[in-house]
Amino acid sequence: MSRYTGPQNKKSRRLNFSTLENGKDLARRPYAPGIHGRDRRKKLSEYGIQLQEKQKVRLLYGLNEKQFHKVFDRASKLKGITGENLLFLLESRLDNLVYRMGMSTTRRGARQLVNHGHITVNGTKVDIPSYTCKVGDIIAVKEESISHPAILASLESTNSIKPFVEFDKKKLTGKYVRRPLRTELNSEINESLIVEFYNR
């Protein structure tokens, strides 16, 4: 299955979860899409709950099924708690770090910036959104793209940056400082359900 590129609000309403992490996608219509969206109160099975949790995280980070499963396999081979390792690997993706540093207001926008070659890692251009960054990596806007209007507009509208990254708005250079703590990530995610889904 390919990555979903349709209306984000529709998926957020279906899952009752803000995939944009700002709540705007649920503000106007906080119920499922469709003519019977308001009346739908279907009770989910245990499998359905686990599947829904997996879909929430997959859509949040913008991965397709195959990519997400690969990340989970990598997380399960690392030392520590598999669910937290999964979130750590997802947060270490280049497109996600560009979003976290405020260079884009959405992960989709961040992915496009990376795809179009506007971002460098440790001075080298990287155009692969799924590139896994290491702690200590320097992520910057390419010199030729410093005046990119989308980046400048995003930096003006971004107020807060996560504590596990640093970003200099004047130099347009950031650093992946440390591994994120679980408490710094989305509290609505129950990663243990995803582990149960893949281990069933």
C-alpha positions in Angstrom: 0.0 0.0 0.0 1.3 3.4 -0.9 1.6 6.4 1.4 -1.7 8.2 2.0 -1.7 11.6 0.3 -5.4 12.5 0.6 -7.1 14.9 3.0 -5.4 14.7 6.4 -8.5 15.9 8.3 -10.5 12.9 7.1 -8.0 10.4 8.6 -7.8 12.5 11.8 -11.6 12.4 12.2 -11.8 8.7 11.5 -9.2 8.0 14.2 -10.3 10.8 16.6 -6.7 11.8 16.8 -4.9 14.9 15.5 -2.3 13.7 13.0 -1.1 17.3 12.6 -0.5 17.5 16.4 -2.2 20.9 16.7 -5.9 19.9 17.0 -6.9 22.1 14.0 -7.9 19.0 12.0 -10.5 18.1 14.7 -11.6 21.6 15.7 -14.5 22.0 13.2 -15.9 18.5 13.1 -14.7 16.2 16.0 -16.6 13.2 14.7 -16.0 10.5 12.0 -16.4 11.5 8.3 -19.4 10.4 6.3 -23.2 10.9 6.5 -23.4 8.7 9.6 -20.3 10.0 11.2 -22.1 11.6 14.2 -24.0 8.4 15.0 -21.2 5.9 14.6 -20.4 4.3 17.9 -19.0 1.0 16.9 -17.2 -0.9 19.7 -13.8 -2.1 18.6 -12.4 -5.5 19.2 -8.9 -5.9 20.9 -7.4 -6.3 17.4 -9.3 -3.2 16.2 -7.9 -1.1 19.0 -4.3 -2.3 18.3 -4.8 -1.7 14.5 -6.1 1.8 15.2 -3.2 2.7 17.4 -0.8 1.5 14.7 -2.6 3.6 12.0 -2.5 6.7 14.3 1.3 6.6 14.5 1.8 5.5 10.9 -0.2 8.5 9.6 1.3 10.9 12.2 4.8 10.3 10.8 3.6 9.8 7.2 4.9 6.3 6.5 3.4 3.6 4.3 2.8 0.1 5.7 6.0 -1.5 4.4 8.2 1.4 5.8 6.5 1.3 9.2 6.9 -2.5 9.5 10.6 -2.1 8.7 11.0 0.6 11.4 9.3 -1.7 13.9 11.6 -4.6 13.0 14.6 -2.3 13.6 13.2 -1.1 16.9 12.6 -4.7 18.1 16.3 -5.5 17.6 17.5 -2.6 19.7 18.1 -2.9 23.4 15.4 -1.4 25.7 11.7 -1.1 25.4 10.5 -1.8 21.8 7.7 0.7 21.8 9.9 3.6 22.9 12.6 2.5 20.5 10.0 2.6 17.7 9.1 6.3 18.6 12.8 7.1 18.9 13.6 5.8 15.3 10.6 7.7 13.9 11.7 10.9 15.6 15.2 10.4 14.2 14.0 10.6 10.6 15.3 13.6 8.7 11.9 14.8 7.6 10.6 14.7 11.2 13.7 16.6 12.6 13.2 19.3 9.9 9.6 19.6 11.2 10.7 19.6 14.8 13.2 22.4 14.2 10.4 24.6 12.8 11.6 24.7 9.2 8.1 23.4 8.1 4.7 23.6 9.8 3.9 20.0 8.8 5.7 16.8 8.2 4.5 16.6 4.7 6.0 20.0 4.0 9.3 18.9 5.7 9.4 15.8 3.5 9.0 18.0 0.4 11.9 20.3 1.5 14.1 17.3 1.9 13.0 15.7 -1.4 13.8 18.9 -3.2 17.3 19.0 -1.9 17.0 22.1 0.4 18.4 20.3 3.5 22.0 19.3 4.5 23.2 16.9 7.2 26.7 17.6 8.5 27.3 19.8 5.4 26.2 17.2 2.8 23.0 17.5 0.9 20.5 14.7 1.8 17.3 14.3 -0.2 16.0 11.1 1.4 13.2 11.9 4.0 13.6 8.6 5.8 17.4 9.1 6.4 18.0 8.2 10.1 20.0 11.0 11.8 22.3 10.3 14.7 22.5 12.3 17.9 24.9 15.2 17.3 24.1 15.6 13.6 24.0 19.1 12.3 20.9 19.8 10.1 20.8 23.0 8.1 19.2 24.7 5.1 21.4 24.6 2.0 23.1 28.0 1.3 21.2 28.4 -2.0 17.8 27.9 -0.2 18.3 30.3 2.7 15.7 32.7 1.3 13.1 29.9 0.5 9.7 31.6 1.3 8.1 28.4 2.7 11.0 28.0 5.3 10.9 31.7 6.3 7.1 31.7 6.7 7.3 28.5 8.8 10.0 29.9 11.1 7.9 33.1 11.7 4.9 31.0 12.8 6.8 28.5 14.9 6.9 29.4 18.6 8.3 26.4 20.4 10.9 23.8 19.5 11.2 20.4 21.2 14.0 20.3 23.8 15.9 17.4 22.1 16.7 19.7 19.1 18.4 23.1 18.8 17.9 25.6 16.0 19.4 28.9 15.2 16.9 31.0 13.2 19.5 33.4 12.0 21.9 30.8 10.6 19.2 28.3 9.7 21.2 25.6 11.3 20.1 23.1 13.9 21.4 20.2 15.9 19.9 16.9 17.0 21.0 17.2 20.6 19.9 14.0 22.3 17.5 11.1 22.2 13.9 12.3 23.0 12.3 11.4 26.3 9.0 9.6 26.1 7.4 12.4 28.1 8.4 14.9 25.3 6.4 13.0 22.7 2.7 12.7 22.0 1.0 11.5 25.1 -2.1 10.2 23.2 0.0 7.4 21.7 0.0 4.0 23.4 3.0 2.3 21.7 2.6 -0.9 23.7 -0.6 -1.6 21.6 1.5 -1.4 18.4 4.0 -3.9 19.9 1.1 -6.2 20.7 -0.3 -5.8 17.2 2.9 -7.0 15.6 3.6 -9.7 18.2 0.1 -11.3 18.1 
